[in-house]
Every structure is written in C-alpha cells, then in structure tokens.
Amino acid sequence: MREGEERKRAFLDLAGVLQEKYDPENSGFISTERFRDLLEVHGSELDPHKLEVLLALADGNADGKICYQDFVNLMSNKRSNSFRRAILQGGRQLKGAVLREEAGLDLSQRLVRHIAYETLPREIDRKWYFDSYTCCPPPWLILAITITEVAVFLYYSLQLNRWVLQVSDPLFLKGPLPYHPQLRAQAWRYLSYIFMHAGIEHLGLNMAMQLLVGVPLEMVHGAVRIGLVYVCGVLAGSLAVSVADMTAPVVGSSGGVYALVSAHLANVVMNWSGMKCQFKLFRMAMALVCMSVEFGRAVWLRFYPPPFPPCPNPSFVAHLGGVAVGLTLGVVVLHNYEQRLQEQSLFWIFFCVYTLFVLCAVFWNVFAYGLLDVKLPPSP
C-alpha cells in the first residue's frame, strides 16, 4: 500500500509538470487525445486499477477535454463527478482481469478482496476499493458497540444471577439504559436501550448478525455511513414502539441490526446479477432465517405472560422500525459507494421523510399519551 502511495504521489508531480507543458494558458483542461497519449507513455507508473478508470474517463468525455482537477481527484481517491462520468459515460467493459483472478495476494489482501465481492456489485468498484483500502481507520464502530453490549450483558448476568430471560427479573428494567414508557422524557433511553438484552439468546443472534454484516459494511462504506444507518434504525425502533406499542418497554439492538441487514439484503437483491459473492442465495436464506428466528422470539416474548404485571414484556416493533430504515435510507447509503450523499436527491428525500417521522413521533410522545389517556405501567 505504501508503494502505491509513493507511485501516486510521483505521478501527481509528473502531472503538474505535464500540465504546465500542455496547458500553458492554465485553463485547467487538457485534450482527451493528449491525455490518452500521456497515459500510454506513463501508465506503467500507475496501479492498473486506477489506469483503467482514467482510460474510462478519457473514453467517456464527450466534450474532448479533461479537467485537471478531475484527474487529481481520481488519483487522490476523491471519487466525485469525475468518477461517475468515467463509469457512466465510458460505456465499456473492463479490459483487465477481474479482481478474483489476481494471484500472489497475501492473507490480508485476500480478505479485502473477499469483502469487496461480498458487498459491492460492480467490478470497477471492487478494484477501486481493493486498491485504496488501507485499514486506517479499522472497522471500530460495530466492534465497539458489540463489545459494550457484551460487557453490559455480563454485568447484569452476574448482578441478577440469570443468563436466560433476564427480562423476567424485576430488577432488569430498573437501570438507566432500557426504554420504558414511563421514563420516555429521558431522551437518552431512545438510544441506550440497545445495550440491554433480554437474554443470552437475544444477545447471541443480534451479535452474530451485527458482526457478520456490520463489520464488512463498515470496512467498505466507513464508520460515518454505517453509523448513520445504525443510529437511524435504533432511533426509529424506539420511536416506532412509542407510537405503535405505547405501553411496552424496549431492549436490544435489533433496530440498528435490522437496518443494516435489511439494507444489505435489499442491495444484493437489487444488484443480483452483479453480486459475485459465493453462495449468495444460501447466505441470503441463512440471513432471513436468523432474522425470522430472532423476530419470532421477540413476538413470542411480547405476548408471553409478563413476570411483573401490569408491565408488559419488551416490544418487537423496534425490529420493524429498523427494517423500514434499512429498506429506504440504508439502501441509498449502501448503493452509492464512496459518492457524496449530499449530491444524491433520493438520499435527501428519504432523510427528510425520516426527519418528519422523528418530529411527528416526538410530538406524539409529548401530547398523545395525555390526550388518549393511556394507562401506562408503573415505573420500574
């Protein structure tokens, strides 16, 4: 990776010299013919993956000119309009070998290649990701959330002396983390409930899906994008419960997990022909089975006789809120790999709809409980 960075830096320095030679008026543009000639002469100094993208940029530029800044953006891994123009207007098949056929890769490179095929539908995206991924920063967000969930679960397991169906212990909901309808004014509970789980079976299923899907997605899309989908799913889950299941508490990270998993599965289905991951049908079936089992467990627990009436067991509606976020906002975030979300109109449509839902849910929590005279369970 360091060698590739040095080659990129050297080529950018060379490009500056060539711009002075072929663009003496400093217009910021070089003719596409001249640009192709330069690539043919100096292309050996570039990584082959970037060379293919640059050639696509030259082939797809209908105005006969190349913007020097577009070239710099491509070489600096800033995939903005120049990248989209290269791919969308190039209209050509990749001439080089597919990433899967490359030999001589070490273990870490094979892992990165595997993740590229698991999450990205286009070969040019896979090559770009493989060439530019540096594991800096590492996928810390999902790992940090999972470790915190395990630590909290172990703490309550030892304190309550219970590992299965912790929710049946009267002390379970007394902590500062779970969402409870009587304590809905404590705003942090709409997010902090993800660190509490009803039992080891609840934690195990959520943790498995969270790590198997969330970590690869974070490695490809980054902590900011994945964190956005995850937090939006978590918040949508608790707010959905406060609107649709007004008397029930909420625990578990299913809202965020289901947002990630449903977004990933929807992305695979939408790009089925382009996804080259091994056993994709089997893997999708297993993911759906795990989600169904976990959701079925949540539904069963919700209607199971509560251990301390009249407080009901935790709600399952948070799962549905997470799925809704994944199929809307999440799909847009995962579909636009490394492209600026602020330039995507569909992203802003879904984000505005989500914001409107949050605002309506907040007003519902402030006024609806009193107007409807809802009889809430006593505080834990």
N, C-alpha and C positions, 0 to 999 in steps of 0.2 A: 504493500500500500504506500509506503514511504517513497519507493522508487517511482510509482505512478505520480505522486505529488510533485516530485522533482521534475519529471518529464513534462507535466502540465505547466509548471512554472517557467521552464525553459522555452516551451512553445509559446506561451503568452508573451515572453520577452521578445521572441522572434517575430511574433505577430505585430508587436508595436513597431519594430524596425520596418517590417514589410508595409505597414500602413503608411509610414512616412514616405516610402518609395512609391507605392501605387495609389496613394491618396494624398498627393502633395497639397491639395486645396483644403485638406482637413474637413471634408464634408461628412465623414463618418460612414461612408459607403465604399465598397469595392465591388466591381462587376463580378457576377457569378462565374463567368468563364475564367477570369483571372484567379478567382477563389479556388476553383477546381484545379487549376494548374498548380497553385501553391500546395494544395493538399496532396496532389500526386507526387510532388517533389519532396515535401517534408512530412508526409503521412506516416513514415516509419517511426517518427519520433512520438507518435500518439498511441494511446491504447486503442486496440482495434474496435472496441465498442463505441468509443467517442468518435472515431473516424467514420463509422457507419452513420451516426447521427448527423455529423457535419456534411457528409455527402448527401444525405436526405434533405438537409436544409438547402444545399445548392441546387438539387434537382427540383425542389418544390417551390422555389422562389420565382413567382411569375413575373415580377417586375424587373428581373435581370440584375438586381443589386443585392448585396449582402451588407447588413448593418454590422459594423464592427462591434457594437455593444452586444448585439445578439450573439456574436461569436464568443465574446468574453463571458457572457452569461452561461453559455453551453460549457465552456471549458472550466468554469468555476462552479459547476453543478447547480447553477441557478436556473431551473427549468421554468422559464416564463413563456411569453408569446413565441419566442424563437423556437423552443422545443415543440410546442404544439403545431407551429407552421411546418416544421420539418417532418413531423409524423403524419399530420392530417392531410397536407398538400403534397407530400412526397409521393404517395400512391405507389409504393414499390414493395416487393418482398425483400426481406433481409438476404443479402448475398452470402454472408458468412455462416459458419456452422452455428447451430443452436447451442445455447449455453450448456445444455445437458451433455453434449458430446465432447466438451473440453476435458482433456486429460491432464494428469500431473498436478491435481489440486490436493492441498493438504486437508486435514480434518475440518478446520475452521472454515475454509473456503467451500468445502462440500456442504457444510451446514448452512452457510449463507445461500448457496445455490438451491438447496432443498427448500428453504423458506421462500425464496423467490418464486419457485414453482408452486408452492402451496398457496400463495396469496395474490400473485399478480397474473393477469390474463394475457398479457402481450409480451412477446419475446424481446422487443426493444426495451420495455420497462424492466424486464428481468436482467438484461445485460447492463442497463444503466445502474440498477440497484446493486448488482454484483460488483460492478467496477467502483462504485462510490462508497459502499458501506465500510465504515471504519470501526464499528462497535464503540464509538465515543460520541455521546454517552451510551452506556449499556442500557438494556431494557429494564430500568429500575422501578418504574411506576407500578406495574402489575405485581412484580415481585415484592415490593414494599407493602402494598395493600394486602397481599396474601399472607406475608409474614406477620403483619399486625393482626389479621383475623385469627390466625393460628394461636398467637400469643394471648389474645383476649379469650379465645375459647378455652385454652389450657388454664388460664387464671380462674374462670368461672367453673370449670370442671373440678378443679381442686377445692374451690371455695364451697361449691354445692355438693361435692362428692357424687356427681352424676355426669355421665358421658352421653347418654341417650335420652332424648326428650327432656332436655334441660328446661324447656318451657313449662313443664309440669311442676317445677319448683316455685313456690310463692315468692322467692327472692329474685327470680330471674329478671323480672321487669322493673325492679327497684333501682337499677343502676342508672347512670347518666346517659347511656347510649341508645337504648331502644326507643322507637317512636311509639308513643301512647296518645290516644285521642285527648285525654285529659291534660296532657302536657304539650299540646301542639304549639303553644305560644313559645316554647323553647326551640328556636328555629334550627339549631344545630342538629336536632334529632332527625330532621328530614334527610340528613346525610349520614350521621354517625351510626344509624341502625345497621349499616352494612357489616359492622364489626361484631355483631351478636348473631349467633346461630342457634337454632332450636335443638340441635344435637349433632353428634359426630357424622351421622348420615347426611344431614343437611350441609354441613361444612365440607365433607368429602366430595360430594357431587359438584358443588359450586367451585371448590378449589380446583378440581380436575378440569372443568370446562374453562375456568379463568386462566389457568396456566397454559393449557394446550392450544387455546385460541388466542388469548390476550397477549402472551409474550411474543409469538411470531408477528402478530399485527403491530405491536409496538416497535419491533425491530425494523419493520418496513415503513410504517407511517409516522413513527415518532411518538413521544410521550404526550405532546400537546394535543394532537388529533385524537389519539386513543383515550386520553384523559377526558377530552371534551365529550366523546360519545359515552364513556363510562359514567361520568358525573351526571350528564343529562338523563341517562337511563335510571340512575339511582334516585334523582330528584323526581322524575316523572313517576317512578314506582310509588314513593311515599305519598305524593300528591294525589295520585290516582286512588290510593286507598282512602285518603281523607275525603274524597268526593264520592266514591262508589261503595265503600265499606266503612262507614263513618265511625263505627263503634269498635273496630278491631285495631290492635297494635300491629307493628311491623318489625321483623328482624330478618337478617340475611342479606347477602349481596346479590340476590337474584336479579334485581332490577338492572344493575350495571352489567352483570354477566350475560343476561339475555339480550341486552342491547348489542354487545359485541358479537355474540354468537349468531344472532339473527341477521345482523348486518353482513357478517362474513358469509353465511349460507346464502343470503339473497344475492350477494356479489358473485358467488360461484354459479348460481343458477342463471343469472343474467348473462354471464360470460362463459357458459358451459363449454362451448367449442374451443375457447381459447385457454381454459384452465387445463394444465398438463400435469397436475398433481396425481400421484399414484393412488389407485383405488379410491377415486374421488366419490363414486357412488356409495361404496361401502362406508367411507368416512362420514359422508353426509348422513347416511342411515344411522350410524352409531351416534352422531351428534343429536339427531332428532330423538333417538331412543332415550339418551341421557336427559334431554330436556323434558321429554314426556314423563319419565320416571320421577324426576325432581318436581315437576309441576303437579303430577298426580299425588305425590306425597304431601305437597302443600295444600291441595284441595282437601285431602283426607284429614289432615291435621286441623284445618279450619273448622270442619264440621264434627270433629271428634269432641266428645263431652269435655268441656273446659275443666281444669283442675281446681280453679277457684272462681266459681260463678259469682256475679254475673259477667265477669270479664271474659270475653271470648278468646280463643286461640289466635295466633297471628294470621293475618290475611294473606291470600295468594294473589291478590290483584296487582301487587307490585311486579310480578312476572309479566303481566300483560302490558303494563306501562313501559317496561324495558323493551319488549318486543316491538311496540309501536315506535319507540325512538330508533331502534335498530333498523327497521324497515323504511324509515323516512330519512332522518338526519344521518344515521350511520351509513346507509348505502351511498349517499352523496360523498361523505368524507372518505370512505374506502375506495370509491370508484375513481376519484381524482388524485391519483398518486403523485405526490410532490408538486402539484399545481396549486396556485394560490386560491384558497377557498373564497377570499373576498371578491374574486372575479367570477365566481360561479353563481349564476342567478338562481338556480334550483336550490342551492345551499341556503341562500338568504330567504327564499320562500319558506322552506321547512323550518329554518331558525325563527322566522317571525311567527309562524304558526305555533311553534313550541313555546316561544315567549308569551304569546297570547294565552296559551293553555296555562302556563305558570301564573300569570296575572289573574286569570279567572279563578284558578284554584285557591290563590291567596285570598281573594275576596270571598270565595265560598267558605273558607275556614274562618274568616272574620265574622261573617254575617249569617251564613246558612244554618249553623248549628243552633243559634238562638231563635231564628225565625221558624225553623222546623220543630223546635222544642225536642231535640234529640236527647234521649236518655242515655247518657254516657256511663260506662262502667266506672267504678271508683278508682281513684289514683292508686297506683301500686304501692 
